[in-house]
Protein backbone atom coordinates (compact mmCIF):
# COMPACT_ATOMS: atom_id res chain seq x y z
CA UNK A 1 0.00 0.00 0.00
CA UNK A 2 1.36 3.38 -0.99
CA UNK A 3 -0.67 5.45 1.45
CA UNK A 4 2.07 7.95 2.27
CA UNK A 5 3.07 8.45 -1.35
CA UNK A 6 -0.57 8.94 -2.27
CA UNK A 7 -1.03 11.53 0.49
CA UNK A 8 2.06 13.39 -0.77
CA UNK A 9 0.87 13.35 -4.39
CA UNK A 10 -2.59 14.66 -3.51
CA UNK A 11 -1.12 17.37 -1.24
CA UNK A 12 1.25 18.49 -3.98
CA UNK A 13 -1.50 18.56 -6.63
CA UNK A 14 -3.41 20.86 -4.31
CA UNK A 15 -0.42 23.19 -4.10
CA UNK A 16 0.27 22.78 -0.40
CA UNK A 17 3.74 22.55 1.09
CA UNK A 18 4.55 19.93 3.66
CA UNK A 19 4.86 22.64 6.29
CA UNK A 20 1.43 24.11 5.44
CA UNK A 21 -0.31 20.76 5.35
CA UNK A 22 1.33 19.48 8.53
CA UNK A 23 0.23 22.62 10.35
CA UNK A 24 -3.30 22.25 8.99
CA UNK A 25 -3.38 18.65 10.30
CA UNK A 26 -1.87 19.54 13.68
CA UNK A 27 1.21 17.37 13.20
CA UNK A 28 4.88 18.18 12.75
CA UNK A 29 6.43 18.54 9.32
CA UNK A 30 8.92 15.82 10.26
CA UNK A 31 6.12 13.40 11.09
CA UNK A 32 4.30 14.20 7.83
CA UNK A 33 7.54 13.67 5.93
CA UNK A 34 7.88 10.22 7.48
CA UNK A 35 4.25 9.40 6.66
CA UNK A 36 4.66 10.54 3.06
CA UNK A 37 7.87 8.53 2.75
CA UNK A 38 6.08 5.41 4.01
CA UNK A 39 8.51 5.34 6.94
CA UNK A 40 5.87 5.85 9.64
CA UNK A 41 2.34 4.50 9.69
CA UNK A 42 0.02 7.06 11.26
CA UNK A 43 -2.68 5.97 13.67
CA UNK A 44 -6.29 5.99 12.58
CA UNK A 45 -7.13 9.31 14.20
CA UNK A 46 -4.26 11.02 12.35
CA UNK A 47 -5.36 9.40 9.09
CA UNK A 48 -8.89 10.69 9.66
CA UNK A 49 -7.56 14.22 10.06
CA UNK A 50 -5.36 13.90 6.97
CA UNK A 51 -8.23 12.58 4.86
CA UNK A 52 -10.52 15.34 6.16
CA UNK A 53 -7.98 18.03 5.27
CA UNK A 54 -7.47 16.44 1.83
CA UNK A 55 -11.28 16.41 1.51
CA UNK A 56 -11.23 12.73 0.57
CA UNK A 57 -13.10 10.09 2.58
CA UNK A 58 -10.68 7.75 4.33
CA UNK A 59 -11.93 4.60 2.54
CA UNK A 60 -11.32 6.32 -0.80
CA UNK A 61 -7.82 7.32 0.30
CA UNK A 62 -7.15 3.69 1.19
CA UNK A 63 -8.51 2.47 -2.15
CA UNK A 64 -6.37 4.93 -4.12
CA UNK A 65 -3.33 3.65 -2.24
CA UNK A 66 -3.79 -0.04 -3.07
CA UNK A 67 -1.04 -1.85 -4.94
CA UNK A 68 -1.09 -5.26 -6.60
CA UNK A 69 0.47 -6.77 -3.49
CA UNK A 70 -2.56 -5.66 -1.45
CA UNK A 71 -4.96 -7.62 -3.65
CA UNK A 72 -5.43 -11.36 -3.30
CA UNK A 73 -3.46 -13.06 -6.07
CA UNK A 74 -6.60 -14.70 -7.46
CA UNK A 75 -8.32 -11.32 -7.80
CA UNK A 76 -5.47 -9.28 -9.28
CA UNK A 77 -6.54 -9.74 -12.89
CA UNK A 78 -10.00 -8.36 -12.10
CA UNK A 79 -8.46 -5.52 -10.10
CA UNK A 80 -6.20 -4.62 -13.03
CA UNK A 81 -9.27 -4.41 -15.27
CA UNK A 82 -11.57 -2.38 -13.02
CA UNK A 83 -8.96 -0.48 -10.98
CA UNK A 84 -8.12 2.19 -13.58
CA UNK A 85 -11.80 2.95 -14.23
CA UNK A 86 -12.56 3.27 -10.54
CA UNK A 87 -9.45 5.41 -10.00
CA UNK A 88 -10.50 7.69 -12.84
CA UNK A 89 -14.00 8.07 -11.43
CA UNK A 90 -12.71 8.75 -7.92
CA UNK A 91 -10.13 11.24 -9.20
CA UNK A 92 -12.80 13.12 -11.13
CA UNK A 93 -15.35 13.07 -8.30
CA UNK A 94 -12.94 14.15 -5.57
CA UNK A 95 -10.64 16.29 -7.77
CA UNK A 96 -7.66 14.31 -6.58
C-alpha positions as CSV (number, residue, x, y, z in Angstrom):
1,X,0.0,0.0,0.0
2,X,1.4,3.4,-1.0
3,X,-0.7,5.5,1.4
4,X,2.1,7.9,2.3
5,X,3.1,8.5,-1.3
6,X,-0.6,8.9,-2.3
7,X,-1.0,11.5,0.5
8,X,2.1,13.4,-0.8
9,X,0.9,13.3,-4.4
10,X,-2.6,14.7,-3.5
11,X,-1.1,17.4,-1.2
12,X,1.2,18.5,-4.0
13,X,-1.5,18.6,-6.6
14,X,-3.4,20.9,-4.3
15,X,-0.4,23.2,-4.1
16,X,0.3,22.8,-0.4
17,X,3.7,22.6,1.1
18,X,4.6,19.9,3.7
19,X,4.9,22.6,6.3
20,X,1.4,24.1,5.4
21,X,-0.3,20.8,5.3
22,X,1.3,19.5,8.5
23,X,0.2,22.6,10.4
24,X,-3.3,22.2,9.0
25,X,-3.4,18.7,10.3
26,X,-1.9,19.5,13.7
27,X,1.2,17.4,13.2
28,X,4.9,18.2,12.7
29,X,6.4,18.5,9.3
30,X,8.9,15.8,10.3
31,X,6.1,13.4,11.1
32,X,4.3,14.2,7.8
33,X,7.5,13.7,5.9
34,X,7.9,10.2,7.5
35,X,4.3,9.4,6.7
36,X,4.7,10.5,3.1
37,X,7.9,8.5,2.7
38,X,6.1,5.4,4.0
39,X,8.5,5.3,6.9
40,X,5.9,5.9,9.6
41,X,2.3,4.5,9.7
42,X,0.0,7.1,11.3
43,X,-2.7,6.0,13.7
44,X,-6.3,6.0,12.6
45,X,-7.1,9.3,14.2
46,X,-4.3,11.0,12.3
47,X,-5.4,9.4,9.1
48,X,-8.9,10.7,9.7
49,X,-7.6,14.2,10.1
50,X,-5.4,13.9,7.0
51,X,-8.2,12.6,4.9
52,X,-10.5,15.3,6.2
53,X,-8.0,18.0,5.3
54,X,-7.5,16.4,1.8
55,X,-11.3,16.4,1.5
56,X,-11.2,12.7,0.6
57,X,-13.1,10.1,2.6
58,X,-10.7,7.8,4.3
59,X,-11.9,4.6,2.5
60,X,-11.3,6.3,-0.8
61,X,-7.8,7.3,0.3
62,X,-7.2,3.7,1.2
63,X,-8.5,2.5,-2.2
64,X,-6.4,4.9,-4.1
65,X,-3.3,3.6,-2.2
66,X,-3.8,0.0,-3.1
67,X,-1.0,-1.8,-4.9
68,X,-1.1,-5.3,-6.6
69,X,0.5,-6.8,-3.5
70,X,-2.6,-5.7,-1.4
71,X,-5.0,-7.6,-3.6
72,X,-5.4,-11.4,-3.3
73,X,-3.5,-13.1,-6.1
74,X,-6.6,-14.7,-7.5
75,X,-8.3,-11.3,-7.8
76,X,-5.5,-9.3,-9.3
77,X,-6.5,-9.7,-12.9
78,X,-10.0,-8.4,-12.1
79,X,-8.5,-5.5,-10.1
80,X,-6.2,-4.6,-13.0
81,X,-9.3,-4.4,-15.3
82,X,-11.6,-2.4,-13.0
83,X,-9.0,-0.5,-11.0
84,X,-8.1,2.2,-13.6
85,X,-11.8,3.0,-14.2
86,X,-12.6,3.3,-10.5
87,X,-9.5,5.4,-10.0
88,X,-10.5,7.7,-12.8
89,X,-14.0,8.1,-11.4
90,X,-12.7,8.8,-7.9
91,X,-10.1,11.2,-9.2
92,X,-12.8,13.1,-11.1
93,X,-15.4,13.1,-8.3
94,X,-12.9,14.2,-5.6
95,X,-10.6,16.3,-7.8
96,X,-7.7,14.3,-6.6
